[in-house]
Amino acid sequence: MSNRRTINAQQIKNAVPDLARPLPLTAVRLTGGPLKHAQDLDIKYLLELEPDRMLAYYRKRAGLEPKATGYGGWDGDGRNLTSCWLRRAGIDGG
């Protein structure tokens, strides 16, 4: 039998106080520089994707016939829709 005690997260005190807190994507705007350039390239790429190909995986999962062949690799299996949502949230507040 194990001798371990279960510790509740509320019982643990931080040794170092938190100085930074996470921000929602809507609180950050890129206005220039290499990160803005990368964001613009991502937007261009996402806008070039074909909706029917992006939705092929979801149509198949729903028992419907896909209207086009789905993307493979990173863009396959519906994963890119999450990327699109995150990109939108970071651009216009979701």
C-alpha positions, 0 to 999 in steps of 0.5 A: 500500500502507498504511503502517499498523502493527497494534497489539495492545491489550495494547501500549497502556498507559492514560494514566489508570488506570481508577477505575470498573469495570462491575458486573453488573446483579445487583449493583445494586438500586434502592430508591427515587426516580425510577429505581425509579419508572421501573423499576416502570413498566417492569415494569408495562408488560412484565407487560401484554404478551401472550406469544403476541404477543411470541412471534409473530416467533419462531414465524414464524422457526421456520416455525410459525404465530403464535398471535397478531398480533405487536407492531409498532415497538419491541416487534416482531421479537422485540426486547422479549424482550431487554428482558424478560431485562435487566429480570429480571436487574436485578430478581431476579438473573436 
